């Protein structure tokens, strides 16, 4: 489901219209107040739209969902703890093994981080619904609770707004909402959902897609150009992925379902640990709850080993290239160093933000640069004092044509305005409250046809 595609919205409105009409007919015919009809229609709608986008991934999801439900029930009902764990381990082996095959074993996988087209054999969404199923199985066994029936569980895994790029929902949050799901459109839900959709489109079309053409990752000898490419890449990645998440949240909200907020104004963070509590929230909480804490978390003397494992897994989740592991190792070192130094001294908030933003910006170089020789060359450039000479600055200014400088400055100024709006409610549960105000949403919607990029690119996280 590519929200930037007109075909998606035509399919969405067609499927939603059919389901809304079918709901009325079936409920009147069956004379029932049960929401079984709603859940059946939701499942059919989700699978139909997903199958139109990727028949392969839809097939994998159906098989894995059925297998997960069967094995989870067997694990919960097992007579002994060891048997329960063995069945759970078998389930996780199948889920994670399938994910590993498509991500790391299949030689056809060549998707890049900087927005390259999706590899032809990588099933879209598999990274996200696999982790959702794994969490579902683990939580059910931990709680010794019989999992919900196939209709509820299947809708959780296949729910169309989130199946491709998350958020990675947990059964404790989504299943209760599905139990009372009604395939209807209500004015309060529309009023709550539409501003999120507008904001997501603005992030994607106006910010991410306009930043993209200015990202020049080739220069490796000019520190100014390397820093600028990394800054622009980080901003594009944020506006692109957050934009997708906001549209998904808004579409789900149209039907009365509240998804978890996957971003919480991360570029306003004053520490690396805070940044990762605000960026791709559901992935990091998944790794925390199912890897870090079970390993002992920070309660053991080898806490850095636990941090290292989590971040190497996070890097591996993004892809098989060595640079992703280096990126994970870098953030593990950031967090370890931050934990060691924080009791000794504390920077003023502004300087703490500068240090955090600089460290994160440097990490994007490691994230997008897949050629290790070039990556090392860029790293040496960034720490070499001579790379910051006046001659290098003049060369960097000449790198962009005169006609590009004003548009680039404009898009950076607009990005800064967005971050300033986030700052107003940074410490609230929803830091985007200013941008979701009805008047602001109307203004952003009016800006869409005026400021949108001429060509839209696929969402970056489809490649993961």
C-alpha positions as CSV (number, residue, x, y, z in Angstrom):
1,X,0.0,0.0,0.0
2,X,1.8,3.0,-1.3
3,X,0.0,6.1,0.1
4,X,1.6,8.3,-2.6
5,X,0.0,6.3,-5.3
6,X,-3.4,7.4,-6.8
7,X,-4.1,3.7,-7.4
8,X,-4.0,3.0,-3.7
9,X,-6.6,5.6,-2.9
10,X,-8.9,4.5,-5.7
11,X,-8.6,1.0,-4.4
12,X,-9.0,2.1,-0.8
13,X,-12.2,4.1,-1.5
14,X,-13.6,1.3,-3.7
15,X,-12.9,-1.4,-1.1
16,X,-14.1,0.8,1.8
17,X,-17.3,1.6,-0.1
18,X,-18.1,-2.0,-0.8
19,X,-17.4,-3.0,2.8
20,X,-19.5,-0.2,4.2
21,X,-22.4,-1.2,2.0
22,X,-21.9,-4.9,2.7
23,X,-21.9,-4.3,6.4
24,X,-25.4,-2.7,6.2
25,X,-26.8,-5.5,4.1
26,X,-25.4,-8.4,6.2
27,X,-26.3,-6.9,9.6
28,X,-29.9,-6.3,8.4
29,X,-30.1,-9.8,6.9
30,X,-28.5,-11.6,9.9
31,X,-30.2,-9.4,12.5
32,X,-27.1,-9.4,14.6
33,X,-25.3,-6.8,16.7
34,X,-22.1,-8.8,16.8
35,X,-19.1,-7.2,15.1
36,X,-18.1,-10.5,13.5
37,X,-19.3,-9.2,10.1
38,X,-17.2,-6.1,10.6
39,X,-14.1,-8.2,11.4
40,X,-14.6,-10.5,8.4
41,X,-15.0,-7.5,6.1
42,X,-11.9,-5.9,7.6
43,X,-9.9,-9.0,7.1
44,X,-11.0,-9.3,3.5
45,X,-10.3,-5.7,2.8
46,X,-6.8,-5.8,4.3
47,X,-5.9,-9.0,2.5
48,X,-7.3,-7.7,-0.8
49,X,-5.4,-4.5,-0.7
50,X,-2.2,-6.2,0.5
51,X,-2.5,-8.9,-2.2
52,X,-2.9,-6.2,-4.9
53,X,0.4,-4.6,-3.6
54,X,2.4,-7.8,-3.1
55,X,0.8,-11.3,-3.7
56,X,4.0,-13.0,-2.4
57,X,4.1,-11.1,0.9
58,X,0.4,-11.5,1.4
59,X,0.8,-15.3,1.0
60,X,3.7,-15.4,3.4
61,X,1.7,-13.4,5.9
62,X,-1.3,-15.8,5.7
63,X,0.9,-18.9,6.2
64,X,2.9,-17.4,9.0
65,X,-0.2,-16.0,10.8
66,X,-1.9,-19.4,10.7
67,X,1.2,-21.2,11.9
68,X,1.8,-18.7,14.6
69,X,-1.7,-19.0,16.0
70,X,-1.5,-22.8,16.0
71,X,1.9,-23.0,17.6
72,X,1.0,-20.3,20.2
73,X,-2.1,-22.2,21.3
74,X,0.0,-25.3,21.6
75,X,2.6,-23.5,23.6
76,X,0.1,-22.0,26.0
77,X,-1.7,-25.3,26.5
78,X,1.6,-27.3,26.9
79,X,1.7,-29.4,30.1
80,X,5.2,-28.4,31.0
81,X,7.2,-25.2,30.9
82,X,10.0,-26.8,28.9
83,X,7.6,-28.0,26.3
84,X,5.9,-24.6,26.1
85,X,9.3,-23.0,25.5
86,X,10.2,-25.6,22.9
87,X,7.1,-24.9,20.9
88,X,7.6,-21.1,21.2
89,X,11.2,-21.5,20.1
90,X,10.0,-23.5,17.0
91,X,7.6,-20.7,16.2
92,X,10.2,-18.0,16.5
93,X,12.7,-20.1,14.4
94,X,10.2,-20.3,11.6
95,X,9.3,-16.6,11.7
96,X,12.8,-15.3,12.1
97,X,14.3,-17.9,9.8
98,X,11.9,-16.8,7.0
99,X,12.8,-13.2,7.6
100,X,16.5,-14.1,7.6
101,X,16.2,-16.0,4.3
102,X,14.7,-13.1,2.5
103,X,16.9,-10.4,4.1
104,X,20.3,-12.2,4.2
105,X,20.4,-15.5,2.3
106,X,18.7,-14.6,-1.0
107,X,21.4,-13.2,-3.2
108,X,18.9,-11.1,-5.2
109,X,18.4,-8.7,-2.3
110,X,20.2,-5.5,-3.2
111,X,18.0,-2.8,-1.8
112,X,19.9,0.3,-0.6
113,X,19.3,2.6,2.3
114,X,19.2,5.8,0.3
115,X,15.9,5.1,-1.3
116,X,16.8,2.6,-3.9
117,X,14.0,0.6,-5.5
118,X,12.7,-2.4,-3.5
119,X,14.6,-5.6,-4.2
120,X,12.4,-7.9,-6.3
121,X,12.5,-10.8,-3.9
122,X,12.1,-8.9,-0.7
123,X,8.4,-9.3,0.4
124,X,7.2,-5.8,1.4
125,X,6.3,-5.6,5.1
126,X,7.9,-8.9,6.2
127,X,10.2,-7.2,8.6
128,X,7.3,-5.6,10.4
129,X,4.6,-8.3,10.5
130,X,7.3,-10.9,11.5
131,X,8.2,-8.9,14.6
132,X,4.5,-8.3,15.4
133,X,3.8,-12.1,15.2
134,X,6.9,-12.8,17.3
135,X,5.7,-10.4,20.0
136,X,2.2,-11.9,19.9
137,X,3.6,-15.4,20.5
138,X,6.0,-14.3,23.3
139,X,3.4,-12.3,25.1
140,X,0.8,-15.1,24.9
141,X,3.2,-17.6,26.4
142,X,4.5,-15.2,29.1
143,X,0.9,-14.4,30.2
144,X,-0.2,-18.1,29.8
145,X,-3.2,-16.6,28.0
146,X,-5.0,-18.5,25.2
147,X,-4.5,-16.3,22.1
148,X,-7.5,-14.6,20.4
149,X,-9.3,-16.4,17.7
150,X,-8.2,-16.4,14.1
151,X,-10.4,-13.5,13.1
152,X,-9.0,-11.2,15.7
153,X,-5.4,-12.4,15.4
154,X,-5.4,-12.3,11.6
155,X,-6.8,-8.8,11.6
156,X,-4.0,-7.7,14.0
157,X,-1.3,-9.1,11.7
158,X,-2.9,-8.0,8.4
159,X,-4.4,-4.6,9.4
160,X,-3.8,-2.7,6.2
161,X,-2.7,0.7,7.5
162,X,0.3,-0.8,9.3
163,X,1.2,-4.1,7.5
164,X,3.9,-2.6,5.3
165,X,5.9,-0.3,7.5
166,X,4.5,-0.5,11.0
167,X,4.1,0.6,13.6
168,X,4.8,-2.8,15.2
169,X,1.7,-3.2,17.3
170,X,1.3,-5.4,20.4
171,X,-1.8,-7.5,21.0
172,X,-2.4,-5.8,24.4
173,X,-2.9,-2.5,22.5
174,X,-4.6,-3.5,19.3
175,X,-6.7,-6.6,20.1
176,X,-9.0,-4.7,22.6
177,X,-9.7,-2.2,19.9
178,X,-10.5,-4.9,17.3
179,X,-12.9,-6.5,19.7
180,X,-15.1,-3.5,19.4
181,X,-14.3,-2.6,15.8
182,X,-17.1,-1.4,13.6
183,X,-16.7,-0.9,9.8
184,X,-18.2,2.6,9.9
185,X,-17.1,6.2,9.3
186,X,-18.0,8.6,12.1
187,X,-17.5,12.3,12.1
188,X,-15.4,12.4,15.3
189,X,-13.1,9.7,13.8
190,X,-12.8,11.6,10.6
191,X,-12.0,14.8,12.4
192,X,-9.3,13.0,14.4
193,X,-7.8,11.1,11.4
194,X,-7.7,13.6,8.6
195,X,-5.2,16.0,10.2
196,X,-2.8,13.1,10.6
197,X,-3.2,12.2,6.9
198,X,-2.6,15.8,5.8
199,X,0.4,16.1,8.1
200,X,1.8,12.8,6.7
201,X,1.3,14.0,3.1
202,X,3.0,17.3,3.9
203,X,6.0,15.5,5.5
204,X,6.3,13.2,2.5
205,X,5.4,15.4,-0.6
206,X,6.6,18.8,0.6
207,X,9.6,18.0,2.8
208,X,11.0,14.5,2.1
209,X,10.5,14.6,-1.7
210,X,11.8,18.1,-2.0
211,X,14.9,17.3,0.1
212,X,15.7,14.2,-1.9
213,X,17.1,15.8,-5.1
214,X,19.6,17.8,-3.0
215,X,21.2,14.7,-1.4
216,X,24.6,14.2,-3.1
217,X,26.3,11.3,-1.4
218,X,29.2,11.0,-3.9
219,X,31.6,13.7,-2.6
220,X,34.0,12.2,-0.1
221,X,36.9,14.7,0.2
222,X,34.9,17.7,1.2
223,X,33.8,17.7,4.9
224,X,31.2,20.3,4.3
225,X,29.5,18.3,1.5
226,X,29.7,15.1,3.5
227,X,28.0,16.8,6.5
228,X,25.4,18.4,4.3
229,X,24.5,15.1,2.6
230,X,24.2,13.4,6.0
231,X,22.0,16.2,7.4
232,X,19.7,16.1,4.4
233,X,19.6,12.3,4.4
234,X,18.6,12.3,8.1
235,X,15.9,14.9,7.5
236,X,14.5,13.1,4.4
237,X,14.5,9.8,6.3
238,X,12.6,11.3,9.2
239,X,10.0,13.2,7.1
240,X,9.6,10.2,4.8
241,X,9.2,7.5,7.5
242,X,7.2,9.7,9.9
243,X,5.1,10.8,7.0
244,X,4.1,7.2,6.2
245,X,3.5,6.5,9.9
246,X,1.2,9.6,10.2
247,X,-0.8,8.6,7.2
248,X,-1.2,5.1,8.5
249,X,-2.2,6.4,11.9
250,X,-4.8,8.7,10.2
251,X,-6.3,6.0,8.0
252,X,-6.6,3.7,11.0
253,X,-8.2,6.5,13.0
254,X,-10.8,7.0,10.3
255,X,-12.2,3.6,11.4
256,X,-11.8,4.3,15.1
257,X,-8.5,2.4,15.6
258,X,-5.7,4.2,17.4
259,X,-2.2,3.1,16.4
260,X,0.9,3.8,18.4
261,X,2.8,6.9,17.6
262,X,6.0,5.8,16.0
263,X,7.8,9.1,16.2
264,X,8.0,11.7,19.0
265,X,10.0,14.7,17.6
266,X,13.3,12.8,17.7
267,X,15.5,15.7,16.3
268,X,14.8,17.7,19.5
269,X,16.5,15.1,21.7
270,X,19.3,16.1,24.1
271,X,20.8,12.6,24.4
272,X,21.2,9.6,22.3
273,X,19.1,7.5,24.6
274,X,16.3,10.1,24.3
275,X,16.7,10.1,20.6
276,X,16.0,6.4,20.5
277,X,13.0,6.8,22.7
278,X,11.6,9.1,20.1
279,X,12.7,7.5,16.8
280,X,11.0,4.4,15.4
281,X,9.6,3.9,18.8
282,X,7.9,0.5,18.3
283,X,11.1,-1.2,16.9
284,X,13.2,0.0,19.8
285,X,10.6,-0.9,22.4
286,X,10.4,-4.4,20.7
287,X,14.1,-4.9,21.1
288,X,14.1,-3.6,24.6
289,X,11.2,-5.8,25.8
290,X,12.2,-9.0,23.9
291,X,16.0,-8.8,23.8
292,X,17.5,-6.3,26.2
293,X,15.4,-6.9,29.3
294,X,15.4,-10.8,29.0
295,X,19.3,-10.6,28.8
296,X,19.4,-8.7,32.0
297,X,19.2,-5.2,30.8
298,X,21.2,-2.7,32.8
299,X,21.0,-4.8,36.0
300,X,24.0,-6.9,35.1
301,X,27.7,-6.1,35.2
302,X,27.9,-6.8,31.4
303,X,25.2,-4.3,30.5
304,X,27.2,-3.0,27.6
305,X,27.2,-6.5,26.1
306,X,23.4,-6.4,26.2
307,X,23.4,-2.9,24.6
308,X,25.8,-4.2,21.9
309,X,23.6,-7.2,21.1
310,X,20.5,-5.0,20.8
311,X,22.2,-2.5,18.4
312,X,23.8,-5.2,16.3
313,X,20.4,-6.8,15.9
314,X,18.9,-3.4,15.1
315,X,21.6,-2.9,12.4
316,X,21.0,-6.4,11.0
317,X,17.3,-5.8,10.9
318,X,17.9,-3.0,8.5
319,X,19.9,-5.1,6.1
320,X,22.8,-7.5,5.4
321,X,25.4,-4.9,4.4
322,X,28.3,-4.4,6.7
323,X,27.6,-0.7,7.1
324,X,24.4,-1.5,9.0
325,X,26.3,-3.5,11.6
326,X,28.8,-0.6,11.8
327,X,25.9,1.8,12.3
328,X,24.5,-0.4,15.1
329,X,28.0,-0.7,16.7
330,X,28.4,3.1,16.6
331,X,25.1,3.7,18.4
332,X,26.0,1.1,21.0
333,X,29.2,3.0,21.6
334,X,27.3,6.3,21.8
335,X,25.0,4.9,24.4
336,X,27.8,3.2,26.4
337,X,29.9,6.4,26.4
338,X,26.9,8.5,27.3
339,X,26.0,6.3,30.3
340,X,29.6,6.4,31.6
341,X,29.9,10.2,31.2
342,X,26.5,11.4,32.3
343,X,27.1,10.9,36.1
344,X,30.4,13.0,35.8
345,X,29.1,16.1,34.1
346,X,25.9,17.4,32.5
347,X,25.9,19.8,29.6
348,X,23.4,22.7,29.3
349,X,20.4,21.6,27.3
350,X,21.3,23.5,24.2
351,X,24.8,22.1,24.0
352,X,23.5,18.7,24.8
353,X,21.2,19.0,21.8
354,X,24.1,20.2,19.6
355,X,26.2,17.2,20.6
356,X,23.3,14.7,20.1
357,X,22.3,16.2,16.8
358,X,25.9,16.1,15.5
359,X,26.4,12.5,16.7
360,X,23.2,11.4,15.0
361,X,24.0,13.3,11.8
362,X,27.4,11.6,11.6
363,X,25.7,8.2,12.1
364,X,23.6,8.7,8.9
365,X,26.9,8.6,6.9
366,X,27.4,5.1,8.2
367,X,23.8,4.2,7.6
368,X,23.6,5.2,3.9
369,X,27.1,4.5,2.7
370,X,27.3,0.8,1.8
371,X,30.8,0.8,0.3
372,X,33.2,0.3,3.2
373,X,36.2,1.9,1.5
374,X,34.2,5.0,0.7
375,X,32.8,5.1,4.2
376,X,36.2,5.0,5.8
377,X,37.4,7.7,3.5
378,X,34.5,9.9,4.5
379,X,35.1,9.3,8.1
380,X,38.8,10.3,7.7
381,X,37.6,13.4,5.9
382,X,35.3,14.5,8.7
383,X,38.1,14.3,11.3
384,X,40.8,15.9,9.2
385,X,41.2,19.6,10.1
386,X,42.3,20.6,6.6
387,X,39.0,19.4,5.2
388,X,37.4,22.5,6.8
389,X,39.5,25.1,5.1
390,X,38.1,28.1,3.4
391,X,39.0,26.6,0.0
392,X,36.9,23.5,0.8
393,X,34.0,25.8,1.9
394,X,34.2,27.7,-1.4
395,X,34.3,24.4,-3.3
396,X,31.2,23.2,-1.4
397,X,29.3,26.4,-2.3
398,X,30.2,25.9,-5.9
399,X,29.0,22.3,-5.8
400,X,25.3,23.5,-6.0
401,X,24.2,25.6,-8.9
402,X,23.0,29.1,-8.1
403,X,19.4,28.0,-9.0
404,X,19.5,25.3,-6.3
405,X,20.8,27.3,-3.4
406,X,17.6,29.3,-2.8
407,X,15.2,26.3,-3.0
408,X,17.6,24.3,-0.7
409,X,17.7,27.2,1.8
410,X,13.9,27.4,1.6
411,X,13.3,23.7,2.3
412,X,15.8,23.8,5.2
413,X,14.0,26.9,6.6
414,X,10.6,25.1,6.3
415,X,12.1,22.0,8.0
416,X,13.3,24.2,10.9
417,X,9.8,25.7,11.2
418,X,8.3,22.2,11.5
419,X,10.9,21.3,14.2
420,X,10.0,24.6,16.0
421,X,6.4,23.6,16.0
422,X,7.3,20.2,17.5
423,X,9.3,22.0,20.2
424,X,6.1,23.6,21.7
425,X,4.8,20.2,22.8
426,X,8.0,18.2,22.9
427,X,7.3,16.8,26.4
428,X,3.7,15.9,25.8
429,X,2.4,12.6,24.7
430,X,1.8,14.1,21.2
431,X,4.5,16.6,20.2
432,X,2.7,17.3,16.9
433,X,-0.3,18.9,18.5
434,X,0.4,22.3,16.9
435,X,0.7,20.8,13.4
436,X,-2.6,18.9,14.0
437,X,-4.6,22.0,14.9
438,X,-7.5,22.2,12.4
439,X,-6.5,25.7,11.2
440,X,-2.9,24.5,10.7
441,X,-4.0,21.3,9.0
442,X,-6.1,23.4,6.5
443,X,-3.1,25.6,5.8
444,X,-0.9,22.6,5.2
445,X,-3.5,21.0,2.9
446,X,-3.6,24.3,0.9
447,X,0.2,24.2,0.6
448,X,0.3,20.7,-0.8
449,X,-0.5,21.5,-4.4
450,X,1.8,24.6,-4.3
451,X,4.9,23.1,-2.6
452,X,4.8,19.4,-3.4
453,X,7.7,18.0,-5.4
454,X,7.0,17.2,-9.0
455,X,8.0,13.5,-8.6
456,X,7.3,11.4,-5.6
457,X,9.6,8.6,-4.6
458,X,8.7,5.3,-2.8
459,X,8.7,5.4,1.0
460,X,12.2,4.6,2.1
461,X,11.3,2.0,4.7
462,X,9.6,-0.2,2.1
463,X,13.1,-1.3,1.4
464,X,13.5,-2.7,4.9
